């Protein structure tokens, strides 16, 4: 392990099919007024909303409604949530839904009492909340896996007027205080959204994996998580009600992005940067935008990190590398990733998520540049997008 780092994660997890029972206990730590943030209403159709509200009322809480959080939360919705939280002097934000709702809740928690514009302060300038700022606590009840937002400080917000979708990673003050992880709550997610979440998990793992050449414990943990995800996802796409597979995937998603497997690593988040830029322009499903550009991206940078791609082929996909050049072995690993993507049914082309020859330049302009083994330029992004069409 190279470098120096600090690891802290204060989120308390309650896992399992009976985990909602811990909500009452958690509520005892917070004041009277709870803002319940949720999406388009699926939690009402499934009955989860009624269960949660009943627990809140039995605990003597006043409920503030904050529905309509969209899959790619907008800056306008962020402002609306802040206004609600201020008007009702909210004591706790309870995010009930998928990663977008959790992301949004953290944005509101950091912004409600901010003296200034949160979009400019946090998302454009990447500033952290001042030490004396009142930050609202967040709790999560997760209904869809993928983002890892239930145990990290990430908050992704979209500004359509500026064609930008930006993720701000807040410090540990914005990590959820508690999260309830009941795998059965994910059973009602449509297959398209389910597999998009699966690829989001894989992308988080790969983007932390494809960096560094040192012998790093984080990479061994990462390989195990990738193998677990691949195994369980194959079961889940055939039987989405398989509790064991879905529970393993839920647990993997949480550990894929709670900062553990990125420790001691430089990291390469360019797939997310390009995918988020596509989302800013087309509003496509996040996990699918990542899938659409991953194979072209990794083929594009493979030669800059050949050793790690060979390791990926051997340790994640069980590729026999005997008698093969490093380039052949590395390409077989990428081909195995490609084949798995076909198995689970994710987007394979940028055109599947709304990218056209006419808007490639706009997507490139919205992409935040960086890289890992290879530092990308805007021209590189344009070329990758062309290859992804």
C-alpha positions as CSV (number, residue, x, y, z in Angstrom):
1,X,0.0,0.0,0.0
2,X,1.4,3.3,-1.1
3,X,0.6,6.8,0.3
4,X,-1.1,8.0,3.4
5,X,-4.8,8.2,4.1
6,X,-7.5,8.5,6.7
7,X,-10.5,6.2,6.7
8,X,-13.7,7.1,8.4
9,X,-17.3,6.0,7.8
10,X,-19.9,6.9,10.4
11,X,-22.9,5.4,8.7
12,X,-24.8,2.7,10.7
13,X,-26.2,-0.1,8.5
14,X,-29.2,-2.2,9.4
15,X,-29.3,-5.1,6.9
16,X,-31.9,-7.9,6.2
17,X,-35.5,-8.5,5.6
18,X,-36.5,-7.3,9.1
19,X,-34.3,-4.2,9.0
20,X,-37.2,-1.7,8.8
21,X,-37.9,-2.6,12.4
22,X,-34.8,-0.6,13.4
23,X,-36.3,2.7,12.1
24,X,-38.2,3.4,15.3
25,X,-35.0,3.1,17.3
26,X,-33.1,5.4,15.0
27,X,-35.8,8.1,15.1
28,X,-35.3,8.5,18.9
29,X,-32.0,10.3,18.1
30,X,-33.6,13.2,16.3
31,X,-36.2,16.0,16.7
32,X,-39.8,16.1,16.0
33,X,-40.0,17.1,12.3
34,X,-38.9,14.6,9.6
35,X,-38.9,15.4,5.9
36,X,-39.6,12.3,3.9
37,X,-38.0,12.5,0.4
38,X,-39.0,10.0,-2.3
39,X,-39.3,9.7,-6.0
40,X,-42.2,9.3,-8.4
41,X,-44.6,7.4,-6.1
42,X,-43.6,3.7,-6.4
43,X,-43.1,3.5,-2.6
44,X,-46.8,4.4,-2.3
45,X,-47.9,1.7,-4.8
46,X,-45.8,-1.0,-2.9
47,X,-47.1,0.0,0.5
48,X,-43.6,1.0,1.8
49,X,-44.7,4.7,2.2
50,X,-47.6,3.7,4.5
51,X,-45.3,1.5,6.6
52,X,-42.7,4.3,7.0
53,X,-45.3,7.0,7.8
54,X,-47.0,4.7,10.4
55,X,-43.6,4.2,12.1
56,X,-43.0,8.0,12.1
57,X,-46.4,8.8,13.5
58,X,-46.1,6.1,16.2
59,X,-42.8,7.8,17.2
60,X,-44.6,11.1,17.5
61,X,-43.0,12.7,14.5
62,X,-44.4,15.5,12.3
63,X,-44.1,14.4,8.6
64,X,-43.1,16.9,5.9
65,X,-43.8,15.5,2.4
66,X,-41.1,15.9,-0.2
67,X,-42.0,13.7,-3.2
68,X,-41.1,13.9,-6.9
69,X,-37.4,13.4,-6.7
70,X,-36.4,12.5,-10.3
71,X,-33.9,9.9,-11.3
72,X,-31.4,12.6,-12.2
73,X,-32.2,15.2,-9.4
74,X,-32.2,18.7,-10.8
75,X,-30.9,21.9,-9.2
76,X,-34.4,23.3,-9.2
77,X,-35.6,20.3,-7.1
78,X,-32.6,20.9,-4.8
79,X,-33.8,24.5,-4.3
80,X,-37.3,23.3,-3.6
81,X,-36.2,20.8,-1.0
82,X,-34.1,23.4,0.8
83,X,-37.1,25.8,0.9
84,X,-39.3,23.0,2.4
85,X,-36.7,22.1,5.0
86,X,-36.2,25.7,6.0
87,X,-39.9,26.5,6.2
88,X,-40.6,23.5,8.5
89,X,-37.3,23.7,10.4
90,X,-36.7,20.0,9.6
91,X,-34.7,17.9,12.1
92,X,-34.1,14.9,9.9
93,X,-34.3,14.1,6.2
94,X,-35.4,10.5,5.6
95,X,-34.6,9.5,2.0
96,X,-36.8,6.6,0.9
97,X,-35.9,5.3,-2.6
98,X,-32.9,4.7,-4.7
99,X,-29.5,6.4,-5.0
100,X,-30.9,9.5,-6.6
101,X,-33.1,10.2,-3.6
102,X,-30.2,9.6,-1.2
103,X,-28.0,11.9,-3.4
104,X,-30.6,14.6,-3.4
105,X,-31.2,14.3,0.4
106,X,-27.5,14.9,1.1
107,X,-27.5,17.9,-1.2
108,X,-30.5,19.4,0.7
109,X,-28.9,18.6,4.0
110,X,-25.8,20.5,3.1
111,X,-27.6,23.4,1.5
112,X,-30.7,24.2,3.6
113,X,-28.9,26.7,5.9
114,X,-26.2,27.7,3.5
115,X,-25.9,31.5,2.9
116,X,-25.3,31.3,-0.8
117,X,-26.1,29.3,-3.9
118,X,-25.4,25.6,-3.3
119,X,-25.0,24.8,-7.0
120,X,-22.2,27.4,-7.3
121,X,-20.7,26.7,-3.9
122,X,-20.6,22.9,-3.8
123,X,-21.1,21.6,-7.4
124,X,-19.2,24.2,-9.5
125,X,-16.6,25.2,-7.0
126,X,-16.4,21.9,-5.0
127,X,-16.2,23.7,-1.7
128,X,-17.1,21.9,1.6
129,X,-19.6,23.2,4.1
130,X,-18.1,25.6,6.6
131,X,-17.3,24.1,10.0
132,X,-20.1,26.1,11.7
133,X,-22.8,25.5,9.2
134,X,-25.9,23.6,10.4
135,X,-26.1,20.4,8.4
136,X,-29.2,18.3,8.6
137,X,-28.9,14.6,9.4
138,X,-29.9,12.1,6.7
139,X,-31.2,8.6,7.0
140,X,-31.8,6.3,4.1
141,X,-34.2,3.4,3.3
142,X,-32.9,1.9,0.1
143,X,-35.2,0.5,-2.6
144,X,-32.7,0.2,-5.5
145,X,-29.0,-0.7,-5.4
146,X,-26.2,0.8,-7.5
147,X,-25.0,4.2,-6.5
148,X,-23.6,3.3,-3.0
149,X,-25.1,6.6,-1.9
150,X,-26.4,4.9,1.2
151,X,-22.9,4.9,2.8
152,X,-21.0,7.7,1.2
153,X,-21.0,11.5,1.0
154,X,-21.7,11.7,-2.8
155,X,-24.4,13.9,-4.2
156,X,-25.0,14.2,-8.0
157,X,-27.1,17.1,-9.2
158,X,-28.1,18.0,-12.8
159,X,-28.3,21.5,-14.2
160,X,-30.0,21.3,-17.6
161,X,-29.7,25.0,-18.4
162,X,-25.9,24.6,-18.2
163,X,-25.8,21.0,-19.6
164,X,-23.9,19.9,-16.5
165,X,-24.3,16.9,-14.2
166,X,-21.9,17.1,-11.4
167,X,-21.1,14.9,-8.4
168,X,-19.9,16.5,-5.2
169,X,-18.3,14.1,-2.7
170,X,-18.9,15.7,0.7
171,X,-17.0,14.8,3.8
172,X,-18.2,12.4,6.5
173,X,-20.6,15.0,8.0
174,X,-22.9,14.3,5.0
175,X,-22.7,10.6,5.1
176,X,-26.1,9.1,6.1
177,X,-26.3,8.7,9.9
178,X,-28.1,5.3,9.3
179,X,-29.3,3.2,6.4
180,X,-31.8,0.5,6.2
181,X,-31.0,-2.2,3.7
182,X,-33.8,-4.7,3.1
183,X,-33.0,-6.7,-0.1
184,X,-36.7,-7.5,-0.6
185,X,-37.5,-3.8,-1.1
186,X,-35.4,-4.0,-4.4
187,X,-37.6,-6.8,-5.8
188,X,-40.1,-4.4,-7.4
189,X,-37.6,-2.4,-9.4
190,X,-38.1,-2.9,-13.2
191,X,-35.5,-5.2,-14.9
192,X,-34.1,-2.3,-16.9
193,X,-33.4,-0.3,-13.8
194,X,-32.1,-3.3,-11.9
195,X,-29.4,-4.2,-14.4
196,X,-28.5,-0.5,-14.8
197,X,-27.8,-0.6,-11.1
198,X,-25.7,-3.7,-11.5
199,X,-23.5,-2.0,-14.0
200,X,-23.2,1.1,-11.9
201,X,-21.8,-1.1,-9.1
202,X,-19.3,-2.7,-11.6
203,X,-18.3,0.7,-12.9
204,X,-17.6,1.9,-9.3
205,X,-15.3,-1.0,-8.7
206,X,-13.5,-0.8,-12.1
207,X,-12.9,2.9,-11.8
208,X,-11.1,2.4,-8.5
209,X,-9.3,-0.7,-9.7
210,X,-7.7,0.5,-12.9
211,X,-5.0,2.6,-11.4
212,X,-1.7,2.1,-9.6
213,X,0.8,-0.8,-10.1
214,X,1.7,-1.5,-6.5
215,X,0.6,-4.6,-4.5
216,X,-2.5,-3.0,-2.9
217,X,-4.8,-4.8,-0.5
218,X,-7.6,-2.6,-1.8
219,X,-7.3,-4.3,-5.2
220,X,-7.7,-7.8,-3.7
221,X,-10.9,-6.7,-1.9
222,X,-12.1,-5.1,-5.2
223,X,-11.5,-8.3,-7.2
224,X,-13.6,-10.3,-4.7
225,X,-16.4,-7.8,-4.9
226,X,-16.4,-7.9,-8.7
227,X,-16.5,-11.7,-8.7
228,X,-19.4,-11.7,-6.3
229,X,-21.3,-9.2,-8.4
230,X,-20.7,-11.1,-11.6
231,X,-21.9,-14.4,-10.0
232,X,-25.0,-13.0,-8.3
233,X,-26.0,-10.8,-11.2
234,X,-26.2,-13.9,-13.5
235,X,-28.6,-15.5,-11.0
236,X,-30.7,-12.3,-10.5
237,X,-31.3,-11.6,-14.2
238,X,-32.9,-15.0,-14.5
239,X,-34.7,-14.9,-11.2
240,X,-35.0,-11.3,-9.8
241,X,-36.8,-12.7,-6.7
242,X,-33.7,-14.7,-5.7
243,X,-33.1,-13.3,-2.2
244,X,-29.6,-14.6,-1.8
245,X,-28.4,-13.1,-5.1
246,X,-30.2,-9.8,-4.5
247,X,-28.9,-9.6,-0.9
248,X,-25.3,-10.2,-2.0
249,X,-25.6,-7.6,-4.7
250,X,-27.1,-5.1,-2.2
251,X,-24.2,-5.6,0.2
252,X,-21.6,-5.5,-2.7
253,X,-23.1,-2.2,-3.9
254,X,-22.6,-0.6,-0.5
255,X,-19.0,-1.6,-0.1
256,X,-18.2,-0.8,-3.7
257,X,-18.4,2.9,-3.0
258,X,-18.1,3.6,0.7
259,X,-14.4,4.6,0.1
260,X,-12.9,1.4,1.4
261,X,-11.6,-0.1,-1.9
262,X,-10.3,3.2,-3.1
263,X,-7.9,3.7,-0.2
264,X,-4.2,3.8,-1.1
265,X,-5.2,4.3,-4.7
266,X,-5.2,6.9,-7.4
267,X,-8.5,6.5,-9.2
268,X,-9.9,6.9,-12.7
269,X,-13.4,8.2,-12.9
270,X,-13.5,9.1,-16.6
271,X,-16.3,6.6,-17.4
272,X,-18.4,8.4,-14.8
273,X,-17.4,11.8,-16.1
274,X,-18.4,10.9,-19.7
275,X,-21.5,9.0,-18.5
276,X,-22.7,11.9,-16.4
277,X,-22.1,14.3,-19.3
278,X,-24.3,12.1,-21.5
279,X,-26.9,12.2,-18.7
280,X,-26.7,16.0,-18.6
281,X,-27.5,16.2,-22.3
282,X,-29.9,13.3,-22.7
283,X,-31.3,12.6,-19.2
284,X,-30.6,8.9,-19.8
285,X,-30.5,6.3,-17.0
286,X,-27.1,6.7,-15.2
287,X,-26.0,3.0,-15.2
288,X,-26.8,2.7,-18.9
289,X,-24.7,5.7,-19.8
290,X,-21.7,4.1,-18.1
291,X,-22.3,0.8,-19.8
292,X,-22.5,2.5,-23.2
293,X,-19.0,4.0,-23.0
294,X,-17.1,1.5,-20.9
295,X,-15.9,-0.9,-23.5
296,X,-14.7,1.8,-25.9
297,X,-13.0,3.6,-23.0
298,X,-11.2,0.7,-21.6
299,X,-10.0,-0.4,-25.1
300,X,-8.8,3.2,-25.6
301,X,-6.7,3.3,-22.4
302,X,-5.7,-0.4,-22.2
303,X,-2.1,0.0,-23.4
304,X,-1.4,2.7,-20.8
305,X,-2.2,0.3,-18.0
306,X,-1.6,-3.1,-19.6
307,X,-0.4,-4.9,-16.5
308,X,-3.6,-4.1,-14.5
309,X,-5.8,-5.2,-17.4
310,X,-3.9,-8.5,-17.6
311,X,-4.5,-8.9,-13.8
312,X,-8.2,-8.1,-14.4
313,X,-8.4,-10.8,-17.0
314,X,-6.8,-13.4,-14.7
315,X,-8.2,-12.6,-11.3
316,X,-11.7,-11.5,-12.2
317,X,-12.6,-13.5,-15.3
318,X,-10.3,-16.6,-14.8
319,X,-8.7,-16.1,-18.2
320,X,-5.8,-18.5,-18.8
321,X,-3.0,-16.3,-20.0
322,X,-0.4,-19.0,-20.7
323,X,1.2,-18.5,-24.1
324,X,-0.5,-15.2,-24.7
325,X,1.0,-11.8,-25.0
326,X,-0.1,-9.2,-22.4
327,X,-2.1,-7.5,-25.1
328,X,-4.0,-10.7,-26.0
329,X,-4.7,-11.5,-22.3
330,X,-5.9,-7.9,-21.5
331,X,-8.2,-7.9,-24.5
332,X,-9.7,-11.2,-23.5
333,X,-10.5,-9.7,-20.1
334,X,-12.3,-6.7,-21.8
335,X,-14.1,-9.2,-24.1
336,X,-15.3,-11.1,-21.0
337,X,-16.6,-7.9,-19.5
338,X,-18.4,-7.3,-22.8
339,X,-19.9,-10.7,-22.8
340,X,-21.2,-10.3,-19.2
341,X,-22.8,-7.0,-20.3
342,X,-24.7,-8.9,-23.0
343,X,-25.8,-11.5,-20.4
344,X,-27.3,-9.0,-18.1
345,X,-28.7,-6.8,-20.8
346,X,-27.3,-3.3,-20.5
347,X,-26.8,-0.6,-23.1
348,X,-23.9,-1.3,-25.5
349,X,-23.9,1.8,-27.6
350,X,-23.9,5.5,-26.9
351,X,-26.7,5.8,-29.4
352,X,-28.8,3.6,-27.1
353,X,-28.7,6.4,-24.5
354,X,-29.4,9.3,-26.8
355,X,-25.9,10.3,-28.1
356,X,-25.9,11.2,-31.8
357,X,-23.3,12.6,-34.2
358,X,-25.0,16.0,-33.7
359,X,-24.6,16.1,-29.9
360,X,-21.2,14.5,-29.4
361,X,-19.5,17.9,-29.2
362,X,-22.1,19.0,-26.5
363,X,-21.4,15.9,-24.5
364,X,-17.6,16.5,-24.8
365,X,-18.0,20.1,-23.6
366,X,-20.0,18.8,-20.5
367,X,-17.3,16.2,-19.6
368,X,-15.0,17.0,-16.7
369,X,-11.5,15.9,-17.8
370,X,-9.1,13.7,-15.9
371,X,-8.0,10.1,-16.0
372,X,-5.8,7.5,-14.5
373,X,-3.4,5.5,-16.5
374,X,-4.1,8.0,-19.3
375,X,-5.0,11.7,-18.9
376,X,-7.7,12.4,-21.4
377,X,-8.1,15.6,-23.5
378,X,-11.4,16.8,-25.0
379,X,-10.3,15.3,-28.4
380,X,-9.9,11.9,-26.7
381,X,-13.5,12.2,-25.3
382,X,-14.8,13.0,-28.7
383,X,-13.0,10.0,-30.2
384,X,-14.3,7.6,-27.5
385,X,-17.8,8.8,-28.0
386,X,-17.5,8.2,-31.8
387,X,-16.3,4.7,-31.2
388,X,-19.2,4.2,-28.8
389,X,-21.9,5.1,-31.3
